[in-house]
Amino acid sequence: MRLAIFGATSQIAKDLVLHFAAQSNHELVLYGRRPEAIVQWLSYVGLAGRFEVVNFNDFNTHEHFDGILNFVGVGDPAKAALMGAHIFDVTLQYDDLALNYVRNHPECRYIFLSSGAAYGANFFTSVDEKSLSYVAINKLKSQDWYGVAKLHAECRHRALGSLPIVDVRVFSYFSHTQDMNARFLMTDIVRAVRDNTILKTSDDYIVRDFINPLDFFKLISVLLLAPAENVVVDTYSLKVIDKPDLLAAMKEKFGLHYEISQSSVSVNATGDKSHYYSRNTRAADFGYQPTLTSLEGIVKEMQMILQGTARGTDRA
């Protein structure tokens, strides 16, 4: 298949490219606002010259694509709050680019990277296929903008019911290639293990469902090959994990040292997410079956991170 990947420098897109590169039945064209960054990354991972790299300004609507995968957007929803209205402009601009192509080439699949945040800001419990999206329309806050931008795109897509568009809502994703300087629980854990420091964390009870790069690749693959539909699917692993079990597992398997303190009142950048995961298994109808639990995926990626750190120490 010939695939156009929009936003090829995003974290999940890069992992997906690596998996596609291991196969020989896909031709990728990588689009970005900074093509030089894509070229540099391809060289770093040993794929220099393997794929065509193009600036968005040179997107050719007459080219043949079997699918468009749109990863443009802010990988860290917290940054969306800092972008203000720009998050809406960015999302709309590149969504329109893909939609205009699919309107003229209705045989082309369009996969849009959405987010669990489209359900709204509050996750006091998990969501499922009957859940409603809750938006405090009269009290919108900056932490709502990312989810609203994704929800707006999904509404546009459902209004084009005759076109083969699949929105993929990602909840939690963990990969050994992530920026370990980012401030998330998992990256905080990685740094504490890597640097042999004490993780100081709150006693907030949270539950997460981490999809790993391989299962995400499997999901995208079955969506591209399944009969065309206009639909949305949620990502999920074999089993979710809560914070106490995660910390205990990281202590047992990687020697994590941590201290738990009473949480203070704070505002999460994307709203309250104590149970940020979905029980909507619509993706199974397309043939998707996850292979790893959240914990198994985390352990696998953590081992790769620490092995890379050890090799770097040996070289030094």
Phi and psi in degrees as GROMACS dihedral restraints (atoms count N, CA, C in turn):
[ dihedral_restraints ]
;  ai    aj    ak    al  type     phi  dphi    fc
    3     4     5     6     1   -99.3    20    10
    4     5     6     7     1   117.5    20    10
    6     7     8     9     1  -121.9    20    10
    7     8     9    10     1   136.4    20    10
    9    10    11    12     1   -99.0    20    10
   10    11    12    13     1   126.9    20    10
   12    13    14    15     1  -112.3    20    10
   13    14    15    16     1   112.2    20    10
   15    16    17    18     1   -85.6    20    10
   16    17    18    19     1   136.0    20    10
   18    19    20    21     1    72.0    20    10
   19    20    21    22     1    48.3    20    10
   21    22    23    24     1   -69.9    20    10
   22    23    24    25     1    -9.0    20    10
   24    25    26    27     1   -90.1    20    10
   25    26    27    28     1    -3.9    20    10
   27    28    29    30     1   -69.3    20    10
   28    29    30    31     1   156.6    20    10
   30    31    32    33     1   -57.7    20    10
   31    32    33    34     1   -53.1    20    10
   33    34    35    36     1   -68.1    20    10
   34    35    36    37     1   -36.3    20    10
   36    37    38    39     1   -62.6    20    10
   37    38    39    40     1   -41.2    20    10
   39    40    41    42     1   -64.2    20    10
   40    41    42    43     1   -42.2    20    10
   42    43    44    45     1   -61.7    20    10
   43    44    45    46     1   -39.6    20    10
   45    46    47    48     1   -65.2    20    10
   46    47    48    49     1   -41.4    20    10
   48    49    50    51     1   -59.5    20    10
   49    50    51    52     1   -41.4    20    10
   51    52    53    54     1   -61.3    20    10
   52    53    54    55     1   -38.9    20    10
   54    55    56    57     1   -71.8    20    10
   55    56    57    58     1   -40.8    20    10
   57    58    59    60     1   -62.6    20    10
   58    59    60    61     1   -36.0    20    10
   60    61    62    63     1   -64.2    20    10
   61    62    63    64     1   -24.5    20    10
   63    64    65    66     1   -77.5    20    10
   64    65    66    67     1    -7.1    20    10
   66    67    68    69     1  -110.8    20    10
   67    68    69    70     1   166.5    20    10
   69    70    71    72     1  -116.2    20    10
   70    71    72    73     1     4.5    20    10
   72    73    74    75     1  -104.7    20    10
   73    74    75    76     1    17.1    20    10
   75    76    77    78     1  -131.6    20    10
   76    77    78    79     1   136.2    20    10
   78    79    80    81     1  -110.9    20    10
   79    80    81    82     1   120.0    20    10
   81    82    83    84     1  -107.1    20    10
   82    83    84    85     1   140.2    20    10
   84    85    86    87     1  -120.1    20    10
   85    86    87    88     1   117.8    20    10
   87    88    89    90     1  -100.0    20    10
   88    89    90    91     1   121.6    20    10
   90    91    92    93     1  -109.3    20    10
   91    92    93    94     1   141.8    20    10
   93    94    95    96     1  -159.0    20    10
   94    95    96    97     1   162.8    20    10
   96    97    98    99     1   -77.2    20    10
   97    98    99   100     1   -20.3    20    10
   99   100   101   102     1  -129.2    20    10
  100   101   102   103     1    80.3    20    10
  102   103   104   105     1   -55.5    20    10
  103   104   105   106     1   -31.6    20    10
  105   106   107   108     1   -62.9    20    10
  106   107   108   109     1   -30.9    20    10
  108   109   110   111     1   -69.2    20    10
  109   110   111   112     1   -36.3    20    10
  111   112   113   114     1   -67.0    20    10
  112   113   114   115     1   -45.2    20    10
  114   115   116   117     1   -59.8    20    10
  115   116   117   118     1   -44.0    20    10
  117   118   119   120     1   -62.3    20    10
  118   119   120   121     1   -43.0    20    10
  120   121   122   123     1   -65.5    20    10
  121   122   123   124     1   -43.5    20    10
  123   124   125   126     1   -58.1    20    10
  124   125   126   127     1   -40.2    20    10
  126   127   128   129     1   -65.4    20    10
  127   128   129   130     1   -40.6    20    10
  129   130   131   132     1   -63.0    20    10
  130   131   132   133     1   -36.7    20    10
  132   133   134   135     1   -95.2    20    10
  133   134   135   136     1    10.1    20    10
  135   136   137   138     1    80.1    20    10
  136   137   138   139     1    24.5    20    10
  138   139   140   141     1  -118.4    20    10
  139   140   141   142     1    25.4    20    10
  141   142   143   144     1   -57.6    20    10
  142   143   144   145     1   127.9    20    10
  144   145   146   147     1    78.0    20    10
  145   146   147   148     1     0.1    20    10
  147   148   149   150     1   -74.1    20    10
  148   149   150   151     1   -36.3    20    10
  150   151   152   153     1  -126.8    20    10
  151   152   153   154     1   153.0    20    10
  153   154   155   156     1   -74.2    20    10
  154   155   156   157     1   134.4    20    10
  156   157   158   159     1  -119.2    20    10
  157   158   159   160     1   127.8    20    10
  159   160   161   162     1  -135.5    20    10
  160   161   162   163     1   143.2    20    10
  162   163   164   165     1   -75.4    20    10
  163   164   165   166     1   144.0    20    10
  165   166   167   168     1   -55.1    20    10
  166   167   168   169     1   -33.0    20    10
  168   169   170   171     1   -63.0    20    10
  169   170   171   172     1   -18.7    20    10
  171   172   173   174     1  -105.3    20    10
  172   173   174   175     1    19.0    20    10
  174   175   176   177     1   -62.9    20    10
  175   176   177   178     1   123.6    20    10
  177   178   179   180     1  -101.1    20    10
  178   179   180   181     1   110.9    20    10
  180   181   182   183     1   -71.4    20    10
  181   182   183   184     1    -9.4    20    10
  183   184   185   186     1   -95.6    20    10
  184   185   186   187     1    -4.7    20    10
  186   187   188   189     1   -69.8    20    10
  187   188   189   190     1   157.9    20    10
  189   190   191   192     1   -96.7    20    10
  190   191   192   193     1   123.5    20    10
  192   193   194   195     1  -129.6    20    10
  193   194   195   196     1   136.5    20    10
  195   196   197   198     1   -83.6    20    10
  196   197   198   199     1   -20.8    20    10
  198   199   200   201     1  -160.4    20    10
  199   200   201   202     1   150.0    20    10
  201   202   203   204     1  -121.5    20    10
  202   203   204   205     1   127.7    20    10
  204   205   206   207     1  -114.0    20    10
  205   206   207   208     1   116.0    20    10
  207   208   209   210     1  -103.4    20    10
  208   209   210   211     1   108.1    20    10
  210   211   212   213     1  -110.2    20    10
  211   212   213   214     1    11.9    20    10
  213   214   215   216     1   -67.9    20    10
  214   215   216   217     1   137.8    20    10
  216   217   218   219     1   146.2    20    10
  217   218   219   220     1  -173.1    20    10
  219   220   221   222     1   -91.9    20    10
  220   221   222   223     1   116.7    20    10
  222   223   224   225     1   -64.5    20    10
  223   224   225   226     1   -33.2    20    10
  225   226   227   228     1  -102.0    20    10
  226   227   228   229     1   107.3    20    10
  228   229   230   231     1   -55.4    20    10
  229   230   231   232     1   -27.7    20    10
  231   232   233   234     1   -62.1    20    10
  232   233   234   235     1   -31.9    20    10
  234   235   236   237     1   -71.3    20    10
  235   236   237   238     1   -23.1    20    10
  237   238   239   240     1   -61.8    20    10
  238   239   240   241     1   -35.6    20    10
  240   241   242   243     1   -63.8    20    10
  241   242   243   244     1   -30.6    20    10
  243   244   245   246     1   -79.5    20    10
  244   245   246   247     1   -22.1    20    10
  246   247   248   249     1   -79.2    20    10
  247   248   249   250     1   -19.0    20    10
  249   250   251   252     1    64.3    20    10
  250   251   252   253     1  -140.6    20    10
  252   253   254   255     1   -64.0    20    10
  253   254   255   256     1   -16.2    20    10
  255   256   257   258     1   -61.6    20    10
  256   257   258   259     1   -29.0    20    10
  258   259   260   261     1   -62.6    20    10
  259   260   261   262     1   -35.7    20    10
  261   262   263   264     1   -70.8    20    10
  262   263   264   265     1   -41.5    20    10
  264   265   266   267     1   -63.4    20    10
  265   266   267   268     1   -45.0    20    10
  267   268   269   270     1   -64.2    20    10
  268   269   270   271     1   -47.3    20    10
  270   271   272   273     1   -60.1    20    10
  271   272   273   274     1   -46.2    20    10
  273   274   275   276     1   -67.4    20    10
  274   275   276   277     1   -41.1    20    10
  276   277   278   279     1   -59.0    20    10
  277   278   279   280     1   -48.9    20    10
  279   280   281   282     1   -84.6    20    10
  280   281   282   283     1   -23.7    20    10
  282   283   284   285     1   -66.0    20    10
  283   284   285   286     1   -42.5    20    10
  285   286   287   288     1   -61.8    20    10
  286   287   288   289     1   -38.9    20    10
  288   289   290   291     1   -59.4    20    10
  289   290   291   292     1   -45.2    20    10
  291   292   293   294     1   -70.1    20    10
  292   293   294   295     1   -43.2    20    10
  294   295   296   297     1   -63.8    20    10
  295   296   297   298     1   -39.8    20    10
  297   298   299   300     1   -61.9    20    10
  298   299   300   301     1   -36.4    20    10
  300   301   302   303     1   -68.4    20    10
  301   302   303   304     1   -46.0    20    10
  303   304   305   306     1   -67.2    20    10
  304   305   306   307     1   -33.1    20    10
  306   307   308   309     1   -60.2    20    10
  307   308   309   310     1   -38.4    20    10
  309   310   311   312     1   -86.3    20    10
  310   311   312   313     1   -16.1    20    10
  312   313   314   315     1  -134.4    20    10
  313   314   315   316     1    72.0    20    10
  315   316   317   318     1   -64.7    20    10
  316   317   318   319     1    -7.4    20    10
  318   319   320   321     1   -83.1    20    10
  319   320   321   322     1   -10.7    20    10
  321   322   323   324     1   -83.7    20    10
  322   323   324   325     1   128.7    20    10
  324   325   326   327     1   -76.1    20    10
  325   326   327   328     1   142.7    20    10
  327   328   329   330     1  -124.3    20    10
  328   329   330   331     1   118.2    20    10
  330   331   332   333     1  -112.5    20    10
  331   332   333   334     1   122.2    20    10
  333   334   335   336     1  -111.6    20    10
  334   335   336   337     1   129.4    20    10
  336   337   338   339     1   -80.6    20    10
  337   338   339   340     1   105.5    20    10
  339   340   341   342     1   -99.7    20    10
  340   341   342   343     1  -157.7    20    10
  342   343   344   345     1  -152.0    20    10
  343   344   345   346     1   152.2    20    10
  345   346   347   348     1   -60.3    20    10
  346   347   348   349     1   -20.7    20    10
  348   349   350   351     1   -64.4    20    10
  349   350   351   352     1   -14.1    20    10
  351   352   353   354     1   -64.8    20    10
  352   353   354   355     1   -20.3    20    10
  354   355   356   357     1   -72.3    20    10
  355   356   357   358     1   -14.3    20    10
  357   358   359   360     1   120.8    20    10
  358   359   360   361     1  -174.8    20    10
  360   361   362   363     1   -91.0    20    10
  361   362   363   364     1   -16.9    20    10
  363   364   365   366     1  -109.1    20    10
  364   365   366   367     1   124.3    20    10
  366   367   368   369     1  -127.0    20    10
  367   368   369   370     1    64.5    20    10
  369   370   371   372     1   -71.8    20    10
  370   371   372   373     1   -19.4    20    10
  372   373   374   375     1  -143.8    20    10
  373   374   375   376     1   166.2    20    10
  375   376   377   378     1   -70.2    20    10
  376   377   378   379     1   166.7    20    10
  378   379   380   381     1  -108.3    20    10
  379   380   381   382     1   164.7    20    10
  381   382   383   384     1  -148.4    20    10
  382   383   384   385     1  -168.5    20    10
  384   385   386   387     1   -67.7    20    10
  385   386   387   388     1   -13.3    20    10
  387   388   389   390     1  -101.5    20    10
  388   389   390   391     1    -0.5    20    10
  390   391   392   393     1   -69.1    20    10
  391   392   393   394     1   148.4    20    10
  393   394   395   396     1  -102.3    20    10
  394   395   396   397     1   149.9    20    10
  396   397   398   399     1   -83.2    20    10
  397   398   399   400     1   128.0    20    10
  399   400   401   402     1  -109.2    20    10
  400   401   402   403     1   119.3    20    10
  402   403   404   405     1  -125.9    20    10
  403   404   405   406     1   124.0    20    10
  405   406   407   408     1   -77.2    20    10
  406   407   408   409     1    77.6    20    10
  408   409   410   411     1   -60.0    20    10
  409   410   411   412     1   -28.7    20    10
  411   412   413   414     1   -91.7    20    10
  412   413   414   415     1    -5.0    20    10
  414   415   416   417     1  -138.3    20    10
  415   416   417   418     1    48.5    20    10
  417   418   419   420     1   -63.7    20    10
  418   419   420   421     1   134.5    20    10
  420   421   422   423     1  -117.8    20    10
  421   422   423   424     1   165.8    20    10
  423   424   425   426     1   -59.1    20    10
  424   425   426   427     1   -30.8    20    10
  426   427   428   429     1   -72.6    20    10
  427   428   429   430     1    -7.2    20    10
  429   430   431   432     1   -88.2    20    10
  430   431   432   433     1   -19.2    20    10
  432   433   434   435     1   -64.4    20    10
  433   434   435   436     1   -39.4    20    10
  435   436   437   438     1   -61.0    20    10
  436   437   438   439     1   -49.7    20    10
  438   439   440   441     1   -64.3    20    10
  439   440   441   442     1   -39.3    20    10
  441   442   443   444     1   -64.9    20    10
  442   443   444   445     1   -38.8    20    10
  444   445   446   447     1   -62.4    20    10
  445   446   447   448     1   -40.8    20    10
  447   448   449   450     1   -68.9    20    10
  448   449   450   451     1   -42.0    20    10
  450   451   452   453     1   -62.6    20    10
  451   452   453   454     1   -40.4    20    10
  453   454   455   456     1   -60.4    20    10
  454   455   456   457     1   -43.5    20    10
  456   457   458   459     1   -63.8    20    10
  457   458   459   460     1   -42.2    20    10
  459   460   461   462     1   -61.9    20    10
  460   461   462   463     1   -40.4    20    10
  462   463   464   465     1   -62.7    20    10
  463   464   465   466     1   -41.3    20    10
  465   466   467   468     1   -61.0    20    10
  466   467   468   469     1   -40.3    20    10
  468   469   470   471     1   -69.1    20    10
  469   470   471   472     1   -40.7    20    10
  471   472   473   474     1   -67.8    20    10
  472   473   474   475     1   -26.7    20    10
  474   475   476   477     1   -71.4    20    10
  475   476   477   478     1   -14.4    20    10
  477   478   479   480     1  -107.2    20    10
  478   479   480   481     1    55.8    20    10
  480   481   482   483     1   -58.9    20    10
  481   482   483   484     1   -21.2    20    10
  483   484   485   486     1   -83.0    20    10
  484   485   486   487     1    -9.3    20    10
  486   487   488   489     1   -97.1    20    10
  487   488   489   490     1   145.7    20    10
  489   490   491   492     1   -79.9    20    10
  490   491   492   493     1    83.1    20    10
  492   493   494   495     1  -119.5    20    10
  493   494   495   496     1   128.7    20    10
  495   496   497   498     1  -122.3    20    10
  496   497   498   499     1   122.0    20    10
  498   499   500   501     1   -94.3    20    10
  499   500   501   502     1   130.4    20    10
  501   502   503   504     1  -111.3    20    10
  502   503   504   505     1   110.7    20    10
  504   505   506   507     1   -85.8    20    10
  505   506   507   508     1   114.1    20    10
  507   508   509   510     1   -94.0    20    10
  508   509   510   511     1   133.3    20    10
  510   511   512   513     1   -99.6    20    10
  511   512   513   514     1   -83.1    20    10
  513   514   515   516     1  -118.4    20    10
  514   515   516   517     1   138.4    20    10
  516   517   518   519     1  -137.7    20    10
  517   518   519   520     1   133.3    20    10
  519   520   521   522     1  -134.6    20    10
  520   521   522   523     1   130.7    20    10
  522   523   524   525     1  -141.7    20    10
  523   524   525   526     1   150.1    20    10
  525   526   527   528     1   -68.2    20    10
  526   527   528   529     1   -13.1    20    10
  528   529   530   531     1   -92.9    20    10
  529   530   531   532     1     1.4    20    10
  531   532   533   534     1   -66.4    20    10
  532   533   534   535     1   160.2    20    10
  534   535   536   537     1   -72.4    20    10
  535   536   537   538     1   109.3    20    10
  537   538   539   540     1   -77.1    20    10
  538   539   540   541     1     0.0    20    10
  540   541   542   543     1   -90.9    20    10
  541   542   543   544     1    -7.4    20    10
  543   544   545   546     1   -68.0    20    10
  544   545   546   547     1   155.3    20    10
  546   547   548   549     1  -101.9    20    10
  547   548   549   550     1    81.7    20    10
  549   550   551   552     1  -127.0    20    10
  550   551   552   553     1   164.2    20    10
  552   553   554   555     1   -57.2    20    10
  553   554   555   556     1   -45.6    20    10
  555   556   557   558     1   -66.9    20    10
  556   557   558   559     1   -40.7    20    10
  558   559   560   561     1   -70.9    20    10
  559   560   561   562     1   -31.2    20    10
  561   562   563   564     1   -63.6    20    10
  562   563   564   565     1   -40.3    20    10
  564   565   566   567     1   -64.1    20    10
  565   566   567   568     1   -45.3    20    10
  567   568   569   570     1   -57.6    20    10
  568   569   570   571     1   -47.9    20    10
  570   571   572   573     1   -63.5    20    10
  571   572   573   574     1   -38.6    20    10
  573   574   575   576     1   -65.3    20    10
  574   575   576   577     1   -41.6    20    10
  576   577   578   579     1   -68.7    20    10
  577   578   579   580     1   -47.1    20    10
  579   580   581   582     1   -61.6    20    10
  580   581   582   583     1   -42.7    20    10
  582   583   584   585     1   -95.6    20    10
  583   584   585   586     1     1.1    20    10
  585   586   587   588     1    55.7    20    10
  586   587   588   589     1    49.1    20    10
  588   589   590   591     1  -116.2    20    10
  589   590   591   592     1   173.9    20    10
  591   592   593   594     1   -93.9    20    10
  592   593   594   595     1   125.3    20    10
  594   595   596   597     1   -79.3    20    10
  595   596   597   598     1   123.2    20    10
  597   598   599   600     1  -105.3    20    10
  598   599   600   601     1   117.8    20    10
  600   601   602   603     1  -136.9    20    10
  601   602   603   604     1   162.2    20    10
  603   604   605   606     1   -84.1    20    10
  604   605   606   607     1   169.3    20    10
  606   607   608   609     1   -91.7    20    10
  607   608   609   610     1    14.1    20    10
  609   610   611   612     1   -58.2    20    10
  610   611   612   613     1   133.3    20    10
  612   613   614   615     1   -90.6    20    10
  613   614   615   616     1   119.9    20    10
  615   616   617   618     1  -133.1    20    10
  616   617   618   619     1   152.6    20    10
  618   619   620   621     1  -125.8    20    10
  619   620   621   622     1   133.2    20    10
  621   622   623   624     1  -131.3    20    10
  622   623   624   625     1   157.0    20    10
  624   625   626   627     1  -125.6    20    10
  625   626   627   628     1    99.4    20    10
  627   628   629   630     1   -89.8    20    10
  628   629   630   631     1   118.3    20    10
  630   631   632   633     1   -89.9    20    10
  631   632   633   634     1   142.7    20    10
  633   634   635   636     1   -99.3    20    10
  634   635   636   637     1   163.4    20    10
  636   637   638   639     1   -56.5    20    10
  637   638   639   640     1   -39.3    20    10
  639   640   641   642     1   -67.2    20    10
  640   641   642   643     1   -44.8    20    10
  642   643   644   645     1   -66.9    20    10
  643   644   645   646     1   -34.6    20    10
  645   646   647   648     1   -64.4    20    10
  646   647   648   649     1   -41.9    20    10
  648   649   650   651     1   -60.8    20    10
  649   650   651   652     1   -42.3    20    10
  651   652   653   654     1   -62.6    20    10
  652   653   654   655     1   -39.1    20    10
  654   655   656   657     1   -62.6    20    10
  655   656   657   658     1   -49.5    20    10
  657   658   659   660     1   -61.6    20    10
  658   659   660   661     1   -38.9    20    10
  660   661   662   663     1   -63.2    20    10
  661   662   663   664     1   -44.5    20    10
  663   664   665   666     1   -70.5    20    10
  664   665   666   667     1   -32.2    20    10
  666   667   668   669     1   -66.5    20    10
  667   668   669   670     1   -36.6    20    10
  669   670   671   672     1   -69.7    20    10
  670   671   672   673     1   -30.7    20    10
  672   673   674   675     1   -96.7    20    10
  673   674   675   676     1   -16.9    20    10
  675   676   677   678     1   -74.2    20    10
  676   677   678   679     1   160.1    20    10
  678   679   680   681     1   -53.2    20    10
  679   680   681   682     1   141.6    20    10
  681   682   683   684     1   -62.9    20    10
  682   683   684   685     1   135.3    20    10
  684   685   686   687     1  -144.6    20    10
  685   686   687   688     1   162.8    20    10
  687   688   689   690     1  -111.3    20    10
  688   689   690   691     1   105.1    20    10
  690   691   692   693     1  -159.8    20    10
  691   692   693   694     1   170.7    20    10
  693   694   695   696     1  -124.4    20    10
  694   695   696   697     1   142.5    20    10
  696   697   698   699     1  -129.7    20    10
  697   698   699   700     1   153.0    20    10
  699   700   701   702     1  -105.2    20    10
  700   701   702   703     1   146.9    20    10
  702   703   704   705     1   -82.7    20    10
  703   704   705   706     1   150.3    20    10
  705   706   707   708     1  -163.0    20    10
  706   707   708   709     1   154.8    20    10
  708   709   710   711     1  -102.4    20    10
  709   710   711   712     1  -171.5    20    10
  711   712   713   714     1   -71.5    20    10
  712   713   714   715     1   -27.3    20    10
  714   715   716   717     1  -161.1    20    10
  715   716   717   718     1   138.5    20    10
  717   718   719   720     1   -77.4    20    10
  718   719   720   721     1   172.6    20    10
  720   721   722   723     1  -142.9    20    10
  721   722   723   724     1   141.8    20    10
  723   724   725   726     1   -98.8    20    10
  724   725   726   727     1   167.9    20    10
  726   727   728   729     1   -62.1    20    10
  727   728   729   730     1   -45.5    20    10
  729   730   731   732     1   -58.7    20    10
  730   731   732   733     1   -43.6    20    10
  732   733   734   735     1   -67.6    20    10
  733   734   735   736     1   -35.8    20    10
  735   736   737   738     1   -64.4    20    10
  736   737   738   739     1   -48.0    20    10
  738   739   740   741     1   -63.1    20    10
  739   740   741   742     1   -41.5    20    10
  741   742   743   744     1   -63.8    20    10
  742   743   744   745     1   -40.4    20    10
  744   745   746   747     1   -67.2    20    10
  745   746   747   748     1   -39.3    20    10
  747   748   749   750     1   -68.0    20    10
  748   749   750   751     1   -32.2    20    10
  750   751   752   753     1   -68.6    20    10
  751   752   753   754     1   -44.2    20    10
  753   754   755   756     1   -68.2    20    10
  754   755   756   757     1   -43.5    20    10
  756   757   758   759     1   -88.8    20    10
  757   758   759   760     1   -30.3    20    10
  759   760   761   762     1  -127.6    20    10
  760   761   762   763     1     5.0    20    10
  762   763   764   765     1    72.5    20    10
  763   764   765   766     1    27.5    20    10
  765   766   767   768     1   -61.9    20    10
  766   767   768   769     1   132.2    20    10
  768   769   770   771     1  -104.6    20    10
  769   770   771   772     1   130.0    20    10
  771   772   773   774     1  -146.4    20    10
  772   773   774   775     1   154.4    20    10
  774   775   776   777     1  -126.0    20    10
  775   776   777   778     1   134.6    20    10
  777   778   779   780     1  -108.1    20    10
  778   779   780   781     1   128.4    20    10
  780   781   782   783     1  -120.7    20    10
  781   782   783   784     1   161.4    20    10
  783   784   785   786     1   -65.7    20    10
  784   785   786   787     1   134.7    20    10
  786   787   788   789     1   -72.9    20    10
  787   788   789   790     1   146.6    20    10
  789   790   791   792     1  -102.3    20    10
  790   791   792   793     1   162.0    20    10
  792   793   794   795     1   -69.1    20    10
  793   794   795   796     1   123.6    20    10
  795   796   797   798     1  -147.1    20    10
  796   797   798   799     1   168.6    20    10
  798   799   800   801     1  -112.9    20    10
  799   800   801   802     1   118.0    20    10
  801   802   803   804     1   -68.3    20    10
  802   803   804   805     1   143.6    20    10
  804   805   806   807     1   -61.1    20    10
  805   806   807   808     1   -24.0    20    10
  807   808   809   810     1  -126.7    20    10
  808   809   810   811     1    25.9    20    10
  810   811   812   813     1    96.4    20    10
  811   812   813   814     1   176.6    20    10
  813   814   815   816     1   -72.3    20    10
  814   815   816   817     1   125.5    20    10
  816   817   818   819     1  -135.5    20    10
  817   818   819   820     1    56.1    20    10
  819   820   821   822     1   -67.0    20    10
  820   821   822   823     1   -33.0    20    10
  822   823   824   825     1  -127.1    20    10
  823   824   825   826     1    73.4    20    10
  825   826   827   828     1   -92.6    20    10
  826   827   828   829     1    81.0    20    10
  828   829   830   831     1  -163.3    20    10
  829   830   831   832     1   167.1    20    10
  831   832   833   834     1  -121.7    20    10
  832   833   834   835     1   142.3    20    10
  834   835   836   837     1  -103.1    20    10
  835   836   837   838     1    14.0    20    10
  837   838   839   840     1   -82.7    20    10
  838   839   840   841     1   108.7    20    10
  840   841   842   843     1  -103.5    20    10
  841   842   843   844     1    33.4    20    10
  843   844   845   846     1   -55.4    20    10
  844   845   846   847     1   -30.2    20    10
  846   847   848   849     1   -61.8    20    10
  847   848   849   850     1   -24.3    20    10
  849   850   851   852     1   -63.8    20    10
  850   851   852   853     1   -27.4    20    10
  852   853   854   855     1   -65.0    20    10
  853   854   855   856     1   -20.4    20    10
  855   856   857   858     1   -93.3    20    10
  856   857   858   859     1    -2.9    20    10
  858   859   860   861     1   102.2    20    10
  859   860   861   862     1     8.2    20    10
  861   862   863   864     1   -79.2    20    10
  862   863   864   865     1   129.3    20    10
  864   865   866   867     1  -135.8    20    10
  865   866   867   868     1   112.4    20    10
  867   868   869   870     1   -63.9    20    10
  868   869   870   871     1   150.0    20    10
  870   871   872   873     1  -103.3    20    10
  871   872   873   874     1   -21.6    20    10
  873   874   875   876     1  -126.4    20    10
  874   875   876   877     1   150.2    20    10
  876   877   878   879     1   -76.0    20    10
  877   878   879   880     1   170.2    20    10
  879   880   881   882     1   -56.8    20    10
  880   881   882   883     1   -46.4    20    10
  882   883   884   885     1   -65.7    20    10
  883   884   885   886     1   -43.1    20    10
  885   886   887   888     1   -61.7    20    10
  886   887   888   889     1   -40.5    20    10
  888   889   890   891     1   -65.5    20    10
  889   890   891   892     1   -42.3    20    10
  891   892   893   894     1   -62.7    20    10
  892   893   894   895     1   -45.4    20    10
  894   895   896   897     1   -61.0    20    10
  895   896   897   898     1   -45.2    20    10
  897   898   899   900     1   -59.0    20    10
  898   899   900   901     1   -47.3    20    10
  900   901   902   903     1   -70.4    20    10
  901   902   903   904     1   -37.0    20    10
  903   904   905   906     1   -61.4    20    10
  904   905   906   907     1   -42.4    20    10
  906   907   908   909     1   -60.7    20    10
  907   908   909   910     1   -39.4    20    10
  909   910   911   912     1   -67.3    20    10
  910   911   912   913     1   -37.9    20    10
  912   913   914   915     1   -63.5    20    10
  913   914   915   916     1   -48.7    20    10
  915   916   917   918     1   -70.6    20    10
  916   917   918   919     1   -33.7    20    10
  918   919   920   921     1   -64.2    20    10
  919   920   921   922     1   -39.5    20    10
  921   922   923   924     1   -65.1    20    10
  922   923   924   925     1   -39.0    20    10
  924   925   926   927     1   -64.4    20    10
  925   926   927   928     1   -41.3    20    10
  927   928   929   930     1   -64.6    20    10
  928   929   930   931     1   -41.0    20    10
  930   931   932   933     1   -63.5    20    10
  931   932   933   934     1   -38.5    20    10
  933   934   935   936     1   -64.7    20    10
  934   935   936   937     1   -37.1    20    10
  936   937   938   939     1   -66.9    20    10
  937   938   939   940     1   -41.0    20    10
  939   940   941   942     1   -61.9    20    10
  940   941   942   943     1   -41.0    20    10
  942   943   944   945     1   -67.2    20    10
  943   944   945   946     1   -32.5    20    10
